[in-house]
């Protein structure tokens, strides 16, 4: 059971980290809304690195953000959190590979492997939390600008990349939880009930005193001495 739990958690964590990697470089973090517009000639979409515009013919142009320091604070924080989530996901995958029971690394030390698996699970969970904070923070700013009637700029809606990233966060957290639970399943597998067997104490047997045998002659004479009526 612990092997299946470890394998499931490891693959969930790896797939979740792959989803986060795709999300980081996806261009559709936010897409310009068509709410209230009768005719739309172009569509704007952005991510953490660049902004793009496409016209009705399907031709689009992209340009990178010119300055890092000129960006909003939440964009810089989202970049840092997403990159940290990818690095943590890679580190969690390495620890998970070492700690899995199906690998040959430190095969003779199951406690060491179980600790590595638990460490990998904790790293996967932390990576999912970091990415979830970045994605939710970015989505919060989109919705805040969308529902602000005094916002002068272009209003955007949540793009498909954010939903892909949230799925990756969920897989990372679930996979890390499975790896952490596998440590308990692996350590409890070797435990059992210990019976303290005590051999029975040696009992001293008392040897009966040797009975004095009465000779046949004395027994016959005693019967003759008291008579037969004495034994009735």
Residue pairs with C-beta under 8 A, 6 or more apart in sequence:
1 185
2 101
2 182
2 185
2 186
2 189
3 100
3 101
3 102
5 178
5 179
5 181
5 182
5 185
6 96
6 99
6 100
6 101
6 102
6 117
6 178
6 179
6 182
7 100
7 102
8 175
8 178
9 96
9 121
9 124
9 174
9 175
9 176
9 177
9 178
9 179
9 180
9 181
9 182
10 93
10 96
10 97
10 100
10 120
10 175
10 179
11 175
12 171
12 172
12 174
12 175
12 178
13 89
13 92
13 93
13 96
13 120
13 121
13 124
13 171
13 172
13 175
13 176
13 179
14 89
14 93
14 96
14 175
15 168
15 171
15 175
16 89
16 124
16 127
16 128
16 167
16 168
16 169
16 170
16 171
16 172
16 173
16 174
16 175
17 85
17 86
17 89
17 90
17 92
17 93
17 124
17 127
17 168
17 172
18 168
19 164
19 165
19 167
19 168
19 171
20 82
20 85
20 86
20 89
20 127
20 131
20 165
20 168
20 169
20 172
21 86
21 89
22 164
22 168
23 82
23 131
23 135
23 161
23 162
23 164
23 165
23 168
24 48
24 82
24 83
24 86
25 47
25 49
26 47
26 159
26 160
26 161
26 164
27 45
27 46
27 47
27 50
27 52
27 62
27 161
28 45
28 47
28 159
28 160
28 161
29 45
29 46
29 47
29 48
29 138
29 159
29 161
29 162
30 45
30 46
30 47
30 138
30 142
30 156
30 157
30 158
30 159
30 162
31 43
31 44
31 45
31 156
31 157
31 159
32 43
32 44
32 45
32 154
32 155
32 156
32 157
33 146
33 155
33 156
33 157
34 40
35 155
35 157
40 56
41 55
41 56
42 53
42 54
42 55
42 56
43 53
43 54
44 51
44 52
44 53
44 154
44 156
45 51
45 52
45 54
45 159
46 52
46 156
47 161
48 75
48 78
48 79
48 82
48 138
49 64
49 65
50 62
50 63
50 64
50 65
51 62
51 63
51 65
52 60
52 61
52 62
52 63
53 60
53 61
53 62
54 60
65 71
68 76
72 141
74 137
74 138
74 141
75 138
77 134
77 137
78 134
78 135
78 137
78 138
81 130
81 131
81 133
81 134
82 130
82 131
82 134
84 127
84 130
85 127
85 128
85 130
85 131
85 134
85 172
86 127
88 123
88 124
88 126
88 127
88 130
89 123
89 124
89 127
89 172
91 123
92 120
92 121
92 122
92 123
92 124
92 127
92 176
93 120
94 120
95 116
95 117
95 119
95 120
95 123
96 116
96 117
96 120
96 121
96 124
96 179
97 103
97 105
97 120
98 105
98 106
98 113
98 116
98 120
99 113
99 114
99 115
99 116
99 117
99 118
99 119
99 120
99 179
100 113
100 117
101 110
101 113
101 186
103 113
105 113
106 112
106 113
106 116
107 113
110 186
110 190
111 187
114 182
114 183
114 186
114 187
115 183
117 179
117 182
117 183
117 186
118 179
118 180
118 182
118 183
120 176
120 179
121 175
121 176
121 177
121 178
121 179
121 180
121 182
121 183
122 176
122 180
123 176
124 172
124 173
124 175
124 176
124 179
125 172
125 173
125 176
125 177
125 180
126 176
127 172
127 176
128 168
128 169
128 170
128 171
128 172
128 173
128 176
129 169
129 173
131 165
131 168
131 169
131 172
132 166
132 169
132 173
135 162
135 165
135 166
135 169
138 162
139 158
139 162
142 156
142 157
142 158
143 158
145 151
145 153
145 155
145 156
146 155
146 156
146 157
223 231
